[in-house]
C-alpha cells in the first residue's frame, strides 16, 4: 500500500502538464516558408506595397519583429497617413516592448473619429494591452478542467504475490491492483512577477501549481496537491552575461490523499535561464527539499519515506523552424529516507517535440498544437529490502509516453486531449505496473 500511495501522490507530476509548459514557435508563414524568396523580391522591388506587407507578415510570424517593423516603416515613408500600416507598427512595437513608441502610433488612431472603425477598435485594444504589459505587476497562467480514464490509476503491482523471507508466498492487498477508474481533474499553473525597475530587468517572481482529482470508485486516490515557489529573478547582464537570468527561490509542497494530509515538503533551490538570439533556451537548476510524510488510515507506513530529496536538472529547447520545436532535458534526483533500502538514485531523460499548424478549417486564427513527450527513468535502490527473498537490490526502469492535441477556440480558450502510457519494469516483478490514461477537457490561459 505504501508504494501505491507514493505513485498516487505524484500522479499530478506526470499527467496533462505538457499543455502547461508548451511555448511553440509561430505558425508557418503564408508563403509556405519561402521567406528567402520574399526577401529577394523585396530587394528587387523595395517600394512594392504587396511585397512589403507579405514580408512584414512573414517576418512577424517568424518572430523577427525588427525586420517586420523595417518593412512597414519603409511603406510608411511612401504613405505616412496609411492607418493600417500605422496600426501594425504600433502593435509590433508593443510586442517588442517599446511601449512609448507604440503609443505614438496607436493613440492618434484610437482618438481620431475619422479613423476607420476596425482600425480604431484594434488601436484601442492595443493601447489597453500595452497599459497592462507596461505595468510592473504581471500575472500569467493556465487552468485545465477535464475528465480522465485510467486502466490502473493506483499504479498497483503487476503481480499480487511476494516471495517473502522465511514464509510461504504472501499475497498483498489487491483492492487497488489493476482496477480501472474515472476521475475528474482540475489543475493550474500561474506566475506572478513584479518588475523592480532596474536596468537589468530584475523581478520578484512567485509561481504556483495546483492539482485536484476526484475518483468514482477508488476514493483512497482522491488527491489535492499544491506547490509554491518564491524568489528574485536577477538579470546577469550586469556581469556581461547577456540574455541570462538567475533565480534563487524557496519552495513549499503539500499533498493530501483520501482527505488526509499525505506529504509536506519545504526547501530551496537555484535556477539559471539563458535565452539565445536564435530563440533557443538553455536552463539548469539545483534544489533540495525536506520530505515529511504523514501516516493515515489509508497509508499507515508511509513515514518510512521521511528524509531529503536533492534534485539537479539541465534542459535545452531548440526552435527547428517556424512550426517545429524540440526540447531535451536531463535530471538526477537523490532520495534519502529513514529506511535505508528505500534510498535511491533516479536518473531521467525527457524529450518533447511540438508541432504548430493550421488544419485548413475552423474559425480560429490561432494554430493547433501537437505535443509528443517521452521520458525514461532508471532508478537504482541502495540496498535490498530484507523482507523479500531476492539476491539483488531493486532496480527499476520507468517509461512515460504522452501525445497531446491542443485545439484553440479563442485567443484564451482551447480544447485539449491527451493519451499517455506509463510503464514500470523492475527486477522485483511484483513492483512492475502499467497504466493507460485518456484525458479531455478545456483549458484557459490568462
N, C-alpha and C positions, 0 to 999 in steps of 0.2 A: 504493500500500500504506500510505503514511503516514496518509492520511485515513481508510482503513478502521480503522487502529489507534486513531485518536482516537475514532471512534464506539464501537468495542468497549469502550474503557476507560470510557466514560460510559454504557453500557447500564444499569448499575445505578442511575443517577440518574433514569431515566425509566420504569422498569418496576416495577410492583407496589408502589410506595411509597404509593399512596393509602391502603391499609389502615393503614399505619404512622402516618399523620398524621390520621386521621379521628377526630373527637370531636364527636358529634352531640347535639342536644337530646334530652330524654326523649321516649318514645313518646307518642302522643296519649292524653289521659286517657279513662277508661272511660265518660264521659258525652258522647263524641263532640265534645269541645271546648267543651261548653256550660258553661264554668267560671263565667261571669257568672250564669247561671240558678241554679247551685248556691249561689253567694254570696247571691243574692236570697232563695232558700229558707231559707238559714241565718239571715238577718236576721229573717225572719218567724217562724222556729221554732228559736231558738238551743239549746234543750235536746234536740232530736231526735238520738238516738244514730246513726240511719241517715244523716241528712244530714251530721252532723259527720264521720263516718267517710268518707263519699264525698268530702266537701270536702277532708279531710286527704289522702286518697289522690291526688286530682286535683292539689292544690297541690304535693305532694311530687314528682309526675311532671313538673310544670311547672318544678321547680327552686326553688319558693318554700317553702323549708324552714321559715322563720319562721311563715308562715301555717298550714302543716300542724301545727306544734307548738302554736300558739294554739288550733286546733280541738280537738286531743287533750287539752290541759290543761283546756279547758272541760268536756270529758267527764269528766276525772279529778276535777273539782270535785264532780260529781254522784255518782261512784262511785270513791273513792280506792283501792279494793282491786282493781280490774279488771286482771288480769295482762296481758291482751293490749294494753290501752292503754299500760300502763307499759313494756311491751316496745317498742312502736312509738315511744314518746317517747325511750327510751334509744337506739334505733337512729338516730333523726333527729338527736338532739343529737350523736351520734358523727359523722354525716355533716357536721354543721355545724362540727365541730372543737372542740366544748365537751366534752372528754373527761371531765373531773371530774364534770360534771352527768350525762353519760351513764352513768357507773359507778354513780352513786347510784340510778339506775333499774334497771340490769341486774344488778348484783351480788346484791341481795336475791333476785331471781328465780332466778338461777343457783345460789345457795347453799341455797335452801329446797326440801326434799324434797317439800313439798306443792304446789309449782308444777307445773301440768300439763306432761307430758314434752315436747311440741312447743315450748312456750314456754320451758321451761328450757333445752332444747338450743339454741334460737335466741339466748337471752340469753348462753349460754356462748360461742357463736360470735361474738356481737357484742363481748364482752369481749376475746376473742382478737384481733379486728380492731382494736379500739381500742388494745390494747397495741402492735401493730405500727405503727399510724398515729401514735401519740404518741412513737415513738422518733425521735431526731434523724437516724437513718440511714434513708433511703428509697431503694428501688430499684424502678423500673417499666420495663416494656419489652414488646416483641412480637417473636416469631420466626415466620418463614414458611418452609415447605418445599414444593416442588412440581415439576411438570413444565411445560415451556414449548415451544411450537412457533412458529417464526418463518419467514416466507417469505423474508426477506433479513436474517439476523442481523448480517452484517458492514456493513450499510448501504452496500453497494457501489454503484459508479457506475451510473447509469441507462443509460449508453452506454459501451462499452469503447474508443471511438475519440476521440483528441485530435487537433486540428489544431495541430501544434507549429511554432514559429518556424524557418524555414529548412529544413524537411524535409517529406517526404510525410506524410500522415496516419499517426499511430502508434497502435498498439493496446497498451493497458495490460494488466497481468497480470489475467486473468479467472478465476483459480482460485476466488475467493470470490464473484465478482459474480453476484448473482441466485440463489444456491443456498439452498434452504431447509434447515433443520436443527432437530433436537430437542435440548433440553438439560435437565438437572436443575439446580435452583437452590435455594439456601438463603440467607436474609437475615434480619437482625435489627437492632433498634434498642433502646437502653436508656439510661435516665437515672438516675444516682446523685446524690443530694443529701444534704448534711449541714447540718442546721439549727444556726446559730451561737447561737441562743437570745436574739437581740436583739428589741427591741420592734417593729422594722421587718421581721421575718421574713427577715433576711439569711441566705444559704446559700452553701455551696460546691457548685458543680454541675459534674458531668462527664457528657458524653454520648458515646456510641459507636455507630457504624453499621458493619455488615459485610455483604459480599455475595460469594457464591461461585457460579460457573456452570461446568458441565462439559458439553461438546458431544459429540454422537455422531460427527460427521464432521469438522467444522471445528475441529480441535484448536488452531489458532492463536488462536481466540477464547476459550479457557478463561481465566476471569477470577477473580482474588481481589482484593477491594477492601476497604479499611478506612479509617475516619475517626474521629478523636478530638478532642474539644474540652474545655477545662477553664478554669474561671474562677469568680469570685464572682457571685452574683445579689443585688443590693442593692435594698432597698425604698426608694422615693422619698417615702414618707410623711414622712420626716424633714425634707423641704423643702416639705411641704404638697401634694405631688402624690399624691393618694390613688389606690390601685389600680395604680400604675405601678412597674415594676422596670427596672433597667438591668444588663446583664451584659457586662463586658469579658471576652474569652476569647482563649486561644491555640488554634491548630488545626494538626493534622498529618494528612496524607493519604498513602495508599500504594496503588498498583495494580500487580498482577502479571498479565502476559499470557503465555500459552503456557509457563508455568513459569519465566519470566524477569522480573526487575524491569522495569517499564514507566514508572512515574511515582512521584515522591516530591515532596510539597509541604508547606510549612510557612508559617504566617503568624499573623495576629491580627485581631481584629475587635471590634465592639461591637454589641449588640442591645438594643432598647428594647421593652418589652411593657406595654401599657395595657389593663387589664380594666375594662369599663364595667358599671354597675349593671344594664343591660339584658341582660347575658350576652354582649354583643358583645365583640370583642377587636381591638385595633389593634397592629401590630408594625412595626418598622423596623430596618434593620441596615446596617452598612457593614463591609467587610473586605478584606484584601489577602493574597495568597498568592504565595510564590515557587514557580514551577513548574519542576521538574527532571525531564526525560525521559531515559530510558536506552535506548540503541540495543541491538538484539538481532538475531539471525538473521532473525526474522520481520519486524522493524520497524527496518531499518538506518538510516533517515534521520530518525528522529523527534526527534533532539536539536535540530533546527532550531526546534522549538517552545519551547525553554527560554526562560524570561522571567518576567514578573509578571502576575498576574491580579487586577484590582480589581473588587469587586462591591458594588452598592448595591441595597437592596430595601425595599419597603413593602407591607404587607398588611392586609386588614380582613376579619374574619369576622362574619357577621350571623345572628342567630337570627330566622328569619322567623316561625315558630310552633313548637308542641310537636314537630313532626315534621320540619320543613324547616330546613336551614341553607344559607348561601351564603358562599363565600369568594372574594375577589378580591385579586390581588397583582400587583405590577409589579416588574421588576428591570432593572438595567443592568450589563453586565459588559464590562470593557475588557481585552483580551488583548494584551500586548506580547511579541514573540518576537525571536529572533535574526535572523530573515529578515523584512524589512520588509513584504513582500507577504502575510505570514500575519497581521499585526496586524489586529485587527478590533474593532468595537463590536457588542455583542449586546443588543438591546432585546427584552424579553419581557413578555407579559401572560398571567396564568393565571386561569381561572375554574373553581371547583369547587362543585358542588351535592351535598348529601346529603339522603337521604330515609330516615327511620326508620319502620318499620311492623311490624305483626303480621299474618302472612298468614292467620290463622284456622285453622291446623292445625300439627301438631308439638307436641312436649312442652316445648320450652324457653320460659322466661318472658321471655327477652331478645328485643328487637326485631331484625328483619333490617335490613340497611342496603344501600342502593343509592347508589353514588357515581359521578357523571359529572364528568369533568375535561377541559378544553380549554386548550391552551397554544399561543400563537403567538409566533414569534421573527422578528425582522428583523435580519439580520447583514450588516454592511457592512464590507468589507475596505479597508485603507488604499491599496493600490497593486495594479497589475496584475502577475500572475505573468508574468515575462519569457519563460518557456518556451512560453507559449500565445499563439497568434495571435488576439488579441481586442482590440477597440478601446476597452474599458472595464474598470474594476475589477470584481471579483467582488462580487455581492450575492445573498444567499440569503433565501428565506422558508421557515420550517420550522413545520409544524403537527403537534401531538400530541393525539390523542384517546384517551380510555380510559373504559371502563364496567366497574365492579367491583360484584359482589354478594357480601355477607358474610352467611353463614348461621350463626347461633350453634348450637352443640351443647351446651355447658355454659357456665358463667359465664366460663371462661377459654379455651375451645377453640371455634374456628369453622372453617367451610369457606369458602374464598374462590375466586372465579372471576373472571377479568378478560380482556376483549378490548381490544386497543389498536391504533391505527394511527399510523404515523409517516411523514410526507410532507415531503420537502425539494425545493423547486424553486429553480433557480439560473439566472442569465443565462449561466453556462457549463454547458451542458446535461449535460456529462459528470458533473458533480458531483451531479446530481439523483438521488434514490433514493426508494423507498417500502418500508415493511416492515409486515406484519400479524402480530400476536402473539396467542397464546392461552395463558393461564396458569391452572392449577388446583392446589389443594393446601390443606392445613390450616394454620392459624395459631394460635399460643398466646400469650396475654397473661399478664403476671405483674406 
